[in-house]
Amino acid sequence: MQVINIGSLNVDHVYQVDHFSRPGESLIARGYARFAGGKGANQSLAIARAGGRVLHFGKIGREGEWMIAPMQEDGVDTSRIIVSDEPGGHAMIQVDPRGQNSIVVFGGTNQRIETAEVDDVLALAALDDIVALQNEISATEHAMRRAAERSLKVCFNAAPFTDAIRGYPLELVSIFFINETEGRELTGRDEAEAIVAEMIAKYPRADIVLTLGEEGALWGRERERARVPIVEATVVDTTGAGDTFIGYALAGLCEGMPMRRALELATHAAAICVSRAGAAASIPYRRELPL
């Protein structure tokens, strides 16, 4: 079993700041670093570093071509990454002394993915594969429909949330990874239990994983529920923690773990991630986990 990740590739420009910039303010950064990023790329790296098999499909501009080699070295199948002459995706990330972040993303080539390219990638899938999708690329709706037509399990991370998501065929999704903000947008509910209950009512065949920050995560499916607490860590930078969590959870599922066990594995990985700077650079390897 493998994950076919149809996802974004971004160059992350990370600035250490005393506070997030305010309107009209010229803010001097205390530090700068460049990292490979994008929710899709981060999740693929997390899957690979967790020991899972992952094929990544996406597009990057030539200025970001350097990202491919490190992904290959970590075990990601990058044979389907397309290098384009158009500007690639990138993110401008401010990180404050508490490790919180503020992010501006430019989609670039992530928004130039064509439906025929998606079809070509999905033609490589085996019946037990998982197709992972986020909301940073074009052709997401098409990918959901084509994956479902091939009886593939669709995992959807509804981030970043946009109104377009409401028009996606979400009834085709097998696993949702959402945070509280995304949960409220999808259900109109505020409380975690109510969000999960409403998601299950709308999508009764899906697993719902609701991440709750310092309160951990809540999983639900049909009448089952499970709370998974966080693993305590010194927070340096929260960038990439959600992607690490998702990638490790998917790797665990590919190993045959039950959902709760996969989420416990994911929380340990996310705890290591937040204790380090950067996104891709902070994703731990499986050997670093105590499990």
Secondary structure, DSSP 8 states (H G I E B T S, - for coil): --EEEE---EEEEEEE-SS---TT-----SEEEEEEE-HHHHHHHHHHHTT--EEEEEEEEGGGGGGHHHHHHTT-EEEEEEEESS--EEEEEEE-TTS-EEEEEE-GGGGG--HHHHHHHHTT--TT-EEEE-SSSSSHHHHHHHHHHTT-EEEEE--S--GGGGGS-GGG-SEEEEEHHHHHHHHS--SHHHHHHHHHHH-TTSEEEEE-GGG-EEEEETTEEEEE-------S--TTHHHHHHHHHHHHHHTT--HHHHHHHHHHHHHHHHTSSSSGGG---GGGS--
